[in-house]
Amino acid sequence: MERRKEEVQRREIEVDGLQATLCSPPSPCRACVILCHGLFGSMYSPKYTELSEELGRRGLPSLRFNQRMGEGGKQATLTQRIEDLKKMVNFARSLGHERIGLMGSSLGGCVILLFSSLHGGIHALAAWATPSRLESLLEGEGLEELAGDARKYRLLESVRRVRAPLLLLHGTKDELVPPHHSCELFEEALPPKVLLWVEGADHRFTQEGGRRTAVEFTAEWLKKKLLCP
């Protein structure tokens, strides 16, 4: 039987200077899923709040957070975003969560893949609408520092070092990151791996139907990978 939504406890917290929300179901759990937003996103985006609720209904705690801002209000670099994710992983482990799952969308998907390739110790990864190459995503005024830092990373090479089960999910109507990016990542990734197309969904999953499909599939997949023997 599914847990009722109101049984999941939500706490606004601060982790090493970063704003975060910890969602905990009533029963203790050795696993936790950390949610990582994209370039101009926030942890309050519907896809993250809805996924937190679905995970909680399935008995999985979640931790979502807002990335730091760079100097002068600029976007944080990719290196800084990986460092911020490491803070959240360490915090989750300090709470006793031994099995860590990561979910990220767009640039957040890049961050979780790079983190897992660099640090390991992750038990499941769900990357939504993730670019295999960052050049087109990081064009624009104010993104020069982020784009320069991103040149240090080769995502297609890094994904070959990821050992955790991987879910790649992409909307067929993604107007910002064409779906072939997930095909390229899927081709390079090691098994076990799954690629799911969400028919008609755009880059931000703004349409409720496509978003619900993505949220429910991801929550159930993470539950199986993190809680099942």
Order of alpha helices (4+ residues) and beta strands (2+ residues): beta-beta-beta-alpha-beta-alpha-beta-alpha-beta-alpha-alpha-beta-alpha-beta-alpha
